[in-house]
Amino acid sequence: MQFDMEIPATEFKENQIKVLSSVALAVSVVDDQEQVKESFTTRPEETIYSIAAQLAETDVVRVKLIPGSVVAFYPVVQAL
């Protein structure tokens, strides 16, 4: 199952991301020059993650399924 998504920085009000997933996901904050400002891996037992990087209007948060992961349902990801 393929799962990749991008969330514009303008969607974030609290610099947090909510993730509901049965498997770990890779999260990256990327600027308009494709430089990674922050990256981390989620855990299925945790749902709310703070983003430490200062988000500029042109940044995006990318969420990707880690290759080789098997999931029964698509993850739910929400900007907070």
mmCIF file as gemmi writes it, N, C-alpha and C atoms, coordinates in Angstrom:
data_model
loop_
_atom_site.group_PDB
_atom_site.id
_atom_site.type_symbol
_atom_site.label_atom_id
_atom_site.label_alt_id
_atom_site.label_comp_id
_atom_site.label_asym_id
_atom_site.label_entity_id
_atom_site.label_seq_id
_atom_site.pdbx_PDB_ins_code
_atom_site.Cartn_x
_atom_site.Cartn_y
_atom_site.Cartn_z
_atom_site.occupancy
_atom_site.B_iso_or_equiv
_atom_site.pdbx_formal_charge
_atom_site.auth_seq_id
_atom_site.auth_asym_id
_atom_site.pdbx_PDB_model_num
ATOM 1 N N . MET Axp A 1 ? 0.852 -1.173 0 1 0 ? 1 A 1
ATOM 2 C CA . MET Axp A 1 ? 0 0 0 1 0 ? 1 A 1
ATOM 3 C C . MET Axp A 1 ? 0.899 1.238 0 1 0 ? 1 A 1
ATOM 4 N N . GLN Axp A 2 ? 0.64 2.161 -0.888 1 0 ? 2 A 1
ATOM 5 C CA . GLN Axp A 2 ? 1.4 3.398 -0.984 1 0 ? 2 A 1
ATOM 6 C C . GLN Axp A 2 ? 0.74 4.483 -0.137 1 0 ? 2 A 1
ATOM 7 N N . PHE Axp A 3 ? 1.539 5.198 0.649 1 0 ? 3 A 1
ATOM 8 C CA . PHE Axp A 3 ? 1.008 6.311 1.425 1 0 ? 3 A 1
ATOM 9 C C . PHE Axp A 3 ? 2.073 7.38 1.547 1 0 ? 3 A 1
ATOM 10 N N . ASP Axp A 4 ? 1.895 8.484 0.858 1 0 ? 4 A 1
ATOM 11 C CA . ASP Axp A 4 ? 2.747 9.662 0.976 1 0 ? 4 A 1
ATOM 12 C C . ASP Axp A 4 ? 1.827 10.866 0.996 1 0 ? 4 A 1
ATOM 13 N N . MET Axp A 5 ? 2.119 11.82 1.879 1 0 ? 5 A 1
ATOM 14 C CA . MET Axp A 5 ? 1.324 13.038 1.868 1 0 ? 5 A 1
ATOM 15 C C . MET Axp A 5 ? 2.194 14.222 2.234 1 0 ? 5 A 1
ATOM 16 N N . GLU Axp A 6 ? 1.773 15.391 1.758 1 0 ? 6 A 1
ATOM 17 C CA . GLU Axp A 6 ? 2.43 16.65 2.078 1 0 ? 6 A 1
ATOM 18 C C . GLU Axp A 6 ? 1.407 17.594 2.685 1 0 ? 6 A 1
ATOM 19 N N . ILE Axp A 7 ? 1.802 18.224 3.786 1 0 ? 7 A 1
ATOM 20 C CA . ILE Axp A 7 ? 0.925 19.201 4.428 1 0 ? 7 A 1
ATOM 21 C C . ILE Axp A 7 ? 1.652 20.542 4.408 1 0 ? 7 A 1
ATOM 22 N N . PRO Axp A 8 ? 1.059 21.571 3.809 1 0 ? 8 A 1
ATOM 23 C CA . PRO Axp A 8 ? 1.7 22.891 3.814 1 0 ? 8 A 1
ATOM 24 C C . PRO Axp A 8 ? 1.831 23.426 5.243 1 0 ? 8 A 1
ATOM 25 N N . ALA Axp A 9 ? 2.902 24.143 5.506 1 0 ? 9 A 1
ATOM 26 C CA . ALA Axp A 9 ? 3.141 24.699 6.837 1 0 ? 9 A 1
ATOM 27 C C . ALA Axp A 9 ? 2.011 25.618 7.28 1 0 ? 9 A 1
ATOM 28 N N . THR Axp A 10 ? 1.334 26.235 6.339 1 0 ? 10 A 1
ATOM 29 C CA . THR Axp A 10 ? 0.246 27.163 6.673 1 0 ? 10 A 1
ATOM 30 C C . THR Axp A 10 ? -0.94 26.461 7.334 1 0 ? 10 A 1
ATOM 31 N N . GLU Axp A 11 ? -1.01 25.129 7.257 1 0 ? 11 A 1
ATOM 32 C CA . GLU Axp A 11 ? -2.087 24.363 7.886 1 0 ? 11 A 1
ATOM 33 C C . GLU Axp A 11 ? -1.868 24.173 9.386 1 0 ? 11 A 1
ATOM 34 N N . PHE Axp A 12 ? -0.648 24.434 9.856 1 0 ? 12 A 1
ATOM 35 C CA . PHE Axp A 12 ? -0.308 24.2 11.264 1 0 ? 12 A 1
ATOM 36 C C . PHE Axp A 12 ? -0.563 25.446 12.094 1 0 ? 12 A 1
ATOM 37 N N . LYS Axp A 13 ? -1.296 25.277 13.185 1 0 ? 13 A 1
ATOM 38 C CA . LYS Axp A 13 ? -1.575 26.376 14.118 1 0 ? 13 A 1
ATOM 39 C C . LYS Axp A 13 ? -0.766 26.217 15.41 1 0 ? 13 A 1
ATOM 40 N N . GLU Axp A 14 ? -0.506 24.967 15.82 1 0 ? 14 A 1
ATOM 41 C CA . GLU Axp A 14 ? 0.161 24.678 17.095 1 0 ? 14 A 1
ATOM 42 C C . GLU Axp A 14 ? 1.512 23.982 16.921 1 0 ? 14 A 1
ATOM 43 N N . ASN Axp A 15 ? 2.01 23.906 15.686 1 0 ? 15 A 1
ATOM 44 C CA . ASN Axp A 15 ? 3.262 23.197 15.387 1 0 ? 15 A 1
ATOM 45 C C . ASN Axp A 15 ? 3.245 21.761 15.907 1 0 ? 15 A 1
ATOM 46 N N . GLN Axp A 16 ? 2.092 21.116 15.746 1 0 ? 16 A 1
ATOM 47 C CA . GLN Axp A 16 ? 1.96 19.717 16.135 1 0 ? 16 A 1
ATOM 48 C C . GLN Axp A 16 ? 1.28 18.942 15.008 1 0 ? 16 A 1
ATOM 49 N N . ILE Axp A 17 ? 1.549 17.651 14.998 1 0 ? 17 A 1
ATOM 50 C CA . ILE Axp A 17 ? 0.924 16.772 14.015 1 0 ? 17 A 1
ATOM 51 C C . ILE Axp A 17 ? 0.308 15.589 14.763 1 0 ? 17 A 1
ATOM 52 N N . LYS Axp A 18 ? -0.895 15.215 14.357 1 0 ? 18 A 1
ATOM 53 C CA . LYS Axp A 18 ? -1.594 14.083 14.958 1 0 ? 18 A 1
ATOM 54 C C . LYS Axp A 18 ? -1.552 12.932 13.965 1 0 ? 18 A 1
ATOM 55 N N . VAL Axp A 19 ? -1.119 11.768 14.436 1 0 ? 19 A 1
ATOM 56 C CA . VAL Axp A 19 ? -0.951 10.605 13.57 1 0 ? 19 A 1
ATOM 57 C C . VAL Axp A 19 ? -1.649 9.403 14.194 1 0 ? 19 A 1
ATOM 58 N N . LEU Axp A 20 ? -2.566 8.799 13.454 1 0 ? 20 A 1
ATOM 59 C CA . LEU Axp A 20 ? -3.188 7.539 13.855 1 0 ? 20 A 1
ATOM 60 C C . LEU Axp A 20 ? -2.767 6.494 12.824 1 0 ? 20 A 1
ATOM 61 N N . SER Axp A 21 ? -1.897 5.589 13.254 1 0 ? 21 A 1
ATOM 62 C CA . SER Axp A 21 ? -1.353 4.598 12.326 1 0 ? 21 A 1
ATOM 63 C C . SER Axp A 21 ? -0.951 3.354 13.105 1 0 ? 21 A 1
ATOM 64 N N . SER Axp A 22 ? -1.13 2.201 12.482 1 0 ? 22 A 1
ATOM 65 C CA . SER Axp A 22 ? -0.739 0.941 13.116 1 0 ? 22 A 1
ATOM 66 C C . SER Axp A 22 ? 0.739 0.623 12.905 1 0 ? 22 A 1
ATOM 67 N N . VAL Axp A 23 ? 1.419 1.43 12.094 1 0 ? 23 A 1
ATOM 68 C CA . VAL Axp A 23 ? 2.858 1.254 11.84 1 0 ? 23 A 1
ATOM 69 C C . VAL Axp A 23 ? 3.564 2.604 11.944 1 0 ? 23 A 1
ATOM 70 N N . ALA Axp A 24 ? 4.868 2.559 12.069 1 0 ? 24 A 1
ATOM 71 C CA . ALA Axp A 24 ? 5.668 3.781 12.131 1 0 ? 24 A 1
ATOM 72 C C . ALA Axp A 24 ? 5.662 4.487 10.78 1 0 ? 24 A 1
ATOM 73 N N . LEU Axp A 25 ? 5.68 5.825 10.823 1 0 ? 25 A 1
ATOM 74 C CA . LEU Axp A 25 ? 5.75 6.649 9.623 1 0 ? 25 A 1
ATOM 75 C C . LEU Axp A 25 ? 6.956 7.573 9.717 1 0 ? 25 A 1
ATOM 76 N N . ALA Axp A 26 ? 7.517 7.945 8.575 1 0 ? 26 A 1
ATOM 77 C CA . ALA Axp A 26 ? 8.628 8.895 8.524 1 0 ? 26 A 1
ATOM 78 C C . ALA Axp A 26 ? 8.06 10.285 8.274 1 0 ? 26 A 1
ATOM 79 N N . VAL Axp A 27 ? 8.4 11.247 9.139 1 0 ? 27 A 1
ATOM 80 C CA . VAL Axp A 27 ? 7.923 12.622 9.023 1 0 ? 27 A 1
ATOM 81 C C . VAL Axp A 27 ? 9.131 13.53 8.802 1 0 ? 27 A 1
ATOM 82 N N . SER Axp A 28 ? 9.035 14.426 7.811 1 0 ? 28 A 1
ATOM 83 C CA . SER Axp A 28 ? 10.113 15.375 7.527 1 0 ? 28 A 1
ATOM 84 C C . SER Axp A 28 ? 9.536 16.762 7.319 1 0 ? 28 A 1
ATOM 85 N N . VAL Axp A 29 ? 10.217 17.768 7.861 1 0 ? 29 A 1
ATOM 86 C CA . VAL Axp A 29 ? 9.89 19.167 7.592 1 0 ? 29 A 1
ATOM 87 C C . VAL Axp A 29 ? 10.914 19.63 6.56 1 0 ? 29 A 1
ATOM 88 N N . VAL Axp A 30 ? 10.415 20.082 5.407 1 0 ? 30 A 1
ATOM 89 C CA . VAL Axp A 30 ? 11.284 20.421 4.286 1 0 ? 30 A 1
ATOM 90 C C . VAL Axp A 30 ? 11.012 21.858 3.846 1 0 ? 30 A 1
ATOM 91 N N . ASP Axp A 31 ? 12.1 22.613 3.593 1 0 ? 31 A 1
ATOM 92 C CA . ASP Axp A 31 ? 11.913 23.996 3.151 1 0 ? 31 A 1
ATOM 93 C C . ASP Axp A 31 ? 11.789 24.071 1.632 1 0 ? 31 A 1
ATOM 94 N N . ASP Axp A 32 ? 11.644 25.279 1.106 1 0 ? 32 A 1
ATOM 95 C CA . ASP Axp A 32 ? 11.428 25.448 -0.331 1 0 ? 32 A 1
ATOM 96 C C . ASP Axp A 32 ? 12.667 25.146 -1.174 1 0 ? 32 A 1
ATOM 97 N N . GLN Axp A 33 ? 13.809 24.932 -0.519 1 0 ? 33 A 1
ATOM 98 C CA . GLN Axp A 33 ? 15.039 24.533 -1.213 1 0 ? 33 A 1
ATOM 99 C C . GLN Axp A 33 ? 15.286 23.028 -1.087 1 0 ? 33 A 1
ATOM 100 N N . GLU Axp A 34 ? 14.273 22.3 -0.597 1 0 ? 34 A 1
ATOM 101 C CA . GLU Axp A 34 ? 14.335 20.847 -0.391 1 0 ? 34 A 1
ATOM 102 C C . GLU Axp A 34 ? 15.333 20.437 0.698 1 0 ? 34 A 1
ATOM 103 N N . GLN Axp A 35 ? 15.66 21.362 1.588 1 0 ? 35 A 1
ATOM 104 C CA . GLN Axp A 35 ? 16.528 21.057 2.728 1 0 ? 35 A 1
ATOM 105 C C . GLN Axp A 35 ? 15.658 20.553 3.88 1 0 ? 35 A 1
ATOM 106 N N . VAL Axp A 36 ? 16.056 19.439 4.481 1 0 ? 36 A 1
ATOM 107 C CA . VAL Axp A 36 ? 15.309 18.882 5.608 1 0 ? 36 A 1
ATOM 108 C C . VAL Axp A 36 ? 15.671 19.659 6.871 1 0 ? 36 A 1
ATOM 109 N N . LYS Axp A 37 ? 14.663 20.284 7.482 1 0 ? 37 A 1
ATOM 110 C CA . LYS Axp A 37 ? 14.855 21.068 8.701 1 0 ? 37 A 1
ATOM 111 C C . LYS Axp A 37 ? 14.712 20.205 9.959 1 0 ? 37 A 1
ATOM 112 N N . GLU Axp A 38 ? 13.904 19.152 9.844 1 0 ? 38 A 1
ATOM 113 C CA . GLU Axp A 38 ? 13.661 18.244 10.968 1 0 ? 38 A 1
ATOM 114 C C . GLU Axp A 38 ? 13.083 16.952 10.407 1 0 ? 38 A 1
ATOM 115 N N . SER Axp A 39 ? 13.413 15.844 11.037 1 0 ? 39 A 1
ATOM 116 C CA . SER Axp A 39 ? 12.791 14.574 10.648 1 0 ? 39 A 1
ATOM 117 C C . SER Axp A 39 ? 12.703 13.677 11.883 1 0 ? 39 A 1
ATOM 118 N N . PHE Axp A 40 ? 11.673 12.848 11.882 1 0 ? 40 A 1
ATOM 119 C CA . PHE Axp A 40 ? 11.493 11.898 12.968 1 0 ? 40 A 1
ATOM 120 C C . PHE Axp A 40 ? 10.609 10.757 12.5 1 0 ? 40 A 1
ATOM 121 N N . THR Axp A 41 ? 10.582 9.69 13.282 1 0 ? 41 A 1
ATOM 122 C CA . THR Axp A 41 ? 9.759 8.518 12.998 1 0 ? 41 A 1
ATOM 123 C C . THR Axp A 41 ? 8.694 8.411 14.072 1 0 ? 41 A 1
ATOM 124 N N . THR Axp A 42 ? 7.453 8.216 13.648 1 0 ? 42 A 1
ATOM 125 C CA . THR Axp A 42 ? 6.359 8.081 14.605 1 0 ? 42 A 1
ATOM 126 C C . THR Axp A 42 ? 6.342 6.665 15.183 1 0 ? 42 A 1
ATOM 127 N N . ARG Axp A 43 ? 5.569 6.496 16.257 1 0 ? 43 A 1
ATOM 128 C CA . ARG Axp A 43 ? 5.359 5.187 16.87 1 0 ? 43 A 1
ATOM 129 C C . ARG Axp A 43 ? 3.858 4.95 16.963 1 0 ? 43 A 1
ATOM 130 N N . PRO Axp A 44 ? 3.401 3.731 16.719 1 0 ? 44 A 1
ATOM 131 C CA . PRO Axp A 44 ? 1.962 3.446 16.742 1 0 ? 44 A 1
ATOM 132 C C . PRO Axp A 44 ? 1.275 3.795 18.066 1 0 ? 44 A 1
ATOM 133 N N . GLU Axp A 45 ? 1.99 3.701 19.184 1 0 ? 45 A 1
ATOM 134 C CA . GLU Axp A 45 ? 1.367 3.958 20.484 1 0 ? 45 A 1
ATOM 135 C C . GLU Axp A 45 ? 1.317 5.444 20.855 1 0 ? 45 A 1
ATOM 136 N N . GLU Axp A 46 ? 1.886 6.298 20.025 1 0 ? 46 A 1
ATOM 137 C CA . GLU Axp A 46 ? 1.88 7.737 20.282 1 0 ? 46 A 1
ATOM 138 C C . GLU Axp A 46 ? 1.115 8.441 19.155 1 0 ? 46 A 1
ATOM 139 N N . THR Axp A 47 ? 0.319 9.473 19.488 1 0 ? 47 A 1
ATOM 140 C CA . THR Axp A 47 ? -0.496 10.111 18.453 1 0 ? 47 A 1
ATOM 141 C C . THR Axp A 47 ? -0.159 11.572 18.183 1 0 ? 47 A 1
ATOM 142 N N . ILE Axp A 48 ? 0.314 12.315 19.179 1 0 ? 48 A 1
ATOM 143 C CA . ILE Axp A 48 ? 0.589 13.738 18.996 1 0 ? 48 A 1
ATOM 144 C C . ILE Axp A 48 ? 2.097 13.973 19.037 1 0 ? 48 A 1
ATOM 145 N N . TYR Axp A 49 ? 2.606 14.682 18.036 1 0 ? 49 A 1
ATOM 146 C CA . TYR Axp A 49 ? 4.032 14.981 17.941 1 0 ? 49 A 1
ATOM 147 C C . TYR Axp A 49 ? 4.219 16.475 17.761 1 0 ? 49 A 1
ATOM 148 N N . SER Axp A 50 ? 5.135 17.052 18.529 1 0 ? 50 A 1
ATOM 149 C CA . SER Axp A 50 ? 5.47 18.466 18.37 1 0 ? 50 A 1
ATOM 150 C C . SER Axp A 50 ? 6.54 18.61 17.307 1 0 ? 50 A 1
ATOM 151 N N . ILE Axp A 51 ? 6.432 19.661 16.523 1 0 ? 51 A 1
ATOM 152 C CA . ILE Axp A 51 ? 7.432 19.978 15.51 1 0 ? 51 A 1
ATOM 153 C C . ILE Axp A 51 ? 8.31 21.079 16.091 1 0 ? 51 A 1
ATOM 154 N N . ALA Axp A 52 ? 9.589 20.768 16.298 1 0 ? 52 A 1
ATOM 155 C CA . ALA Axp A 52 ? 10.503 21.713 16.926 1 0 ? 52 A 1
ATOM 156 C C . ALA Axp A 52 ? 10.962 22.801 15.96 1 0 ? 52 A 1
ATOM 157 N N . ALA Axp A 53 ? 11.059 22.468 14.679 1 0 ? 53 A 1
ATOM 158 C CA . ALA Axp A 53 ? 11.531 23.435 13.689 1 0 ? 53 A 1
ATOM 159 C C . ALA Axp A 53 ? 10.539 24.588 13.551 1 0 ? 53 A 1
ATOM 160 N N . GLN Axp A 54 ? 11.084 25.779 13.357 1 0 ? 54 A 1
ATOM 161 C CA . GLN Axp A 54 ? 10.24 26.94 13.088 1 0 ? 54 A 1
ATOM 162 C C . GLN Axp A 54 ? 9.715 26.802 11.66 1 0 ? 54 A 1
ATOM 163 N N . LEU Axp A 55 ? 8.411 26.769 11.501 1 0 ? 55 A 1
ATOM 164 C CA . LEU Axp A 55 ? 7.817 26.571 10.174 1 0 ? 55 A 1
ATOM 165 C C . LEU Axp A 55 ? 7.679 27.906 9.441 1 0 ? 55 A 1
ATOM 166 N N . ALA Axp A 56 ? 8.278 27.982 8.259 1 0 ? 56 A 1
ATOM 167 C CA . ALA Axp A 56 ? 8.1 29.127 7.378 1 0 ? 56 A 1
ATOM 168 C C . ALA Axp A 56 ? 6.903 28.837 6.48 1 0 ? 56 A 1
ATOM 169 N N . GLU Axp A 57 ? 6.306 29.874 5.929 1 0 ? 57 A 1
ATOM 170 C CA . GLU Axp A 57 ? 5.108 29.703 5.086 1 0 ? 57 A 1
ATOM 171 C C . GLU Axp A 57 ? 5.336 28.784 3.901 1 0 ? 57 A 1
ATOM 172 N N . THR Axp A 58 ? 6.568 28.721 3.405 1 0 ? 58 A 1
ATOM 173 C CA . THR Axp A 58 ? 6.862 27.912 2.216 1 0 ? 58 A 1
ATOM 174 C C . THR Axp A 58 ? 7.281 26.48 2.545 1 0 ? 58 A 1
ATOM 175 N N . ASP Axp A 59 ? 7.405 26.148 3.832 1 0 ? 59 A 1
ATOM 176 C CA . ASP Axp A 59 ? 7.785 24.784 4.236 1 0 ? 59 A 1
ATOM 177 C C . ASP Axp A 59 ? 6.627 23.812 4.027 1 0 ? 59 A 1
ATOM 178 N N . VAL Axp A 60 ? 6.967 22.531 3.932 1 0 ? 60 A 1
ATOM 179 C CA . VAL Axp A 60 ? 5.966 21.465 3.894 1 0 ? 60 A 1
ATOM 180 C C . VAL Axp A 60 ? 6.379 20.381 4.869 1 0 ? 60 A 1
ATOM 181 N N . VAL Axp A 61 ? 5.388 19.676 5.39 1 0 ? 61 A 1
ATOM 182 C CA . VAL Axp A 61 ? 5.636 18.517 6.244 1 0 ? 61 A 1
ATOM 183 C C . VAL Axp A 61 ? 5.266 17.29 5.419 1 0 ? 61 A 1
ATOM 184 N N . ARG Axp A 62 ? 6.231 16.423 5.208 1 0 ? 62 A 1
ATOM 185 C CA . ARG Axp A 62 ? 6.013 15.207 4.415 1 0 ? 62 A 1
ATOM 186 C C . ARG Axp A 62 ? 5.9 14.009 5.346 1 0 ? 62 A 1
ATOM 187 N N . VAL Axp A 63 ? 4.894 13.195 5.081 1 0 ? 63 A 1
ATOM 188 C CA . VAL Axp A 63 ? 4.66 11.99 5.873 1 0 ? 63 A 1
ATOM 189 C C . VAL Axp A 63 ? 4.673 10.811 4.9 1 0 ? 63 A 1
ATOM 190 N N . LYS Axp A 64 ? 5.526 9.837 5.192 1 0 ? 64 A 1
ATOM 191 C CA . LYS Axp A 64 ? 5.675 8.696 4.285 1 0 ? 64 A 1
ATOM 192 C C . LYS Axp A 64 ? 5.658 7.386 5.06 1 0 ? 64 A 1
ATOM 193 N N . LEU Axp A 65 ? 5.116 6.385 4.416 1 0 ? 65 A 1
ATOM 194 C CA . LEU Axp A 65 ? 5.161 5.031 4.942 1 0 ? 65 A 1
ATOM 195 C C . LEU Axp A 65 ? 6.589 4.519 4.804 1 0 ? 65 A 1
ATOM 196 N N . ILE Axp A 66 ? 7.113 3.911 5.842 1 0 ? 66 A 1
ATOM 197 C CA . ILE Axp A 66 ? 8.47 3.374 5.79 1 0 ? 66 A 1
ATOM 198 C C . ILE Axp A 66 ? 8.451 2.13 4.901 1 0 ? 66 A 1
ATOM 199 N N . PRO Axp A 67 ? 9.358 2.064 3.908 1 0 ? 67 A 1
ATOM 200 C CA . PRO Axp A 67 ? 9.37 0.925 2.985 1 0 ? 67 A 1
ATOM 201 C C . PRO Axp A 67 ? 9.4 -0.412 3.721 1 0 ? 67 A 1
ATOM 202 N N . GLY Axp A 68 ? 8.589 -1.334 3.255 1 0 ? 68 A 1
ATOM 203 C CA . GLY Axp A 68 ? 8.512 -2.663 3.848 1 0 ? 68 A 1
ATOM 204 C C . GLY Axp A 68 ? 7.429 -2.808 4.905 1 0 ? 68 A 1
ATOM 205 N N . SER Axp A 69 ? 6.829 -1.681 5.31 1 0 ? 69 A 1
ATOM 206 C CA . SER Axp A 69 ? 5.75 -1.734 6.313 1 0 ? 69 A 1
ATOM 207 C C . SER Axp A 69 ? 4.475 -2.254 5.664 1 0 ? 69 A 1
ATOM 208 N N . VAL Axp A 70 ? 3.762 -3.084 6.396 1 0 ? 70 A 1
ATOM 209 C CA . VAL Axp A 70 ? 2.492 -3.618 5.919 1 0 ? 70 A 1
ATOM 210 C C . VAL Axp A 70 ? 1.39 -3.036 6.787 1 0 ? 70 A 1
ATOM 211 N N . VAL Axp A 71 ? 0.41 -2.389 6.152 1 0 ? 71 A 1
ATOM 212 C CA . VAL Axp A 71 ? -0.667 -1.749 6.9 1 0 ? 71 A 1
ATOM 213 C C . VAL Axp A 71 ? -2.022 -2.268 6.423 1 0 ? 71 A 1
ATOM 214 N N . ALA Axp A 72 ? -2.953 -2.37 7.357 1 0 ? 72 A 1
ATOM 215 C CA . ALA Axp A 72 ? -4.29 -2.835 7.029 1 0 ? 72 A 1
ATOM 216 C C . ALA Axp A 72 ? -5.202 -1.679 6.624 1 0 ? 72 A 1
ATOM 217 N N . PHE Axp A 73 ? -4.864 -0.46 7.059 1 0 ? 73 A 1
ATOM 218 C CA . PHE Axp A 73 ? -5.672 0.712 6.715 1 0 ? 73 A 1
ATOM 219 C C . PHE Axp A 73 ? -4.755 1.917 6.559 1 0 ? 73 A 1
ATOM 220 N N . TYR Axp A 74 ? -5.225 2.888 5.767 1 0 ? 74 A 1
ATOM 221 C CA . TYR Axp A 74 ? -4.435 4.091 5.573 1 0 ? 74 A 1
ATOM 222 C C . TYR Axp A 74 ? -4.308 4.854 6.887 1 0 ? 74 A 1
ATOM 223 N N . PRO Axp A 75 ? -3.114 5.396 7.162 1 0 ? 75 A 1
ATOM 224 C CA . PRO Axp A 75 ? -2.941 6.22 8.348 1 0 ? 75 A 1
ATOM 225 C C . PRO Axp A 75 ? -3.767 7.505 8.248 1 0 ? 75 A 1
ATOM 226 N N . VAL Axp A 76 ? -4.123 8.055 9.397 1 0 ? 76 A 1
ATOM 227 C CA . VAL Axp A 76 ? -4.818 9.329 9.458 1 0 ? 76 A 1
ATOM 228 C C . VAL Axp A 76 ? -3.825 10.343 10.024 1 0 ? 76 A 1
ATOM 229 N N . VAL Axp A 77 ? -3.599 11.426 9.277 1 0 ? 77 A 1
ATOM 230 C CA . VAL Axp A 77 ? -2.634 12.443 9.671 1 0 ? 77 A 1
ATOM 231 C C . VAL Axp A 77 ? -3.322 13.795 9.628 1 0 ? 77 A 1
ATOM 232 N N . GLN Axp A 78 ? -3.119 14.598 10.683 1 0 ? 78 A 1
ATOM 233 C CA . GLN Axp A 78 ? -3.8 15.887 10.782 1 0 ? 78 A 1
ATOM 234 C C . GLN Axp A 78 ? -2.84 16.933 11.326 1 0 ? 78 A 1
ATOM 235 N N . ALA Axp A 79 ? -2.837 18.111 10.701 1 0 ? 79 A 1
ATOM 236 C CA . ALA Axp A 79 ? -2.056 19.239 11.199 1 0 ? 79 A 1
ATOM 237 C C . ALA Axp A 79 ? -2.803 19.876 12.364 1 0 ? 79 A 1
ATOM 238 N N . LEU Axp A 80 ? -2.065 20.162 13.438 1 0 ? 80 A 1
ATOM 239 C CA . LEU Axp A 80 ? -2.654 20.84 14.591 1 0 ? 80 A 1
ATOM 240 C C . LEU Axp A 80 ? -1.96 22.176 14.789 1 0 ? 80 A 1
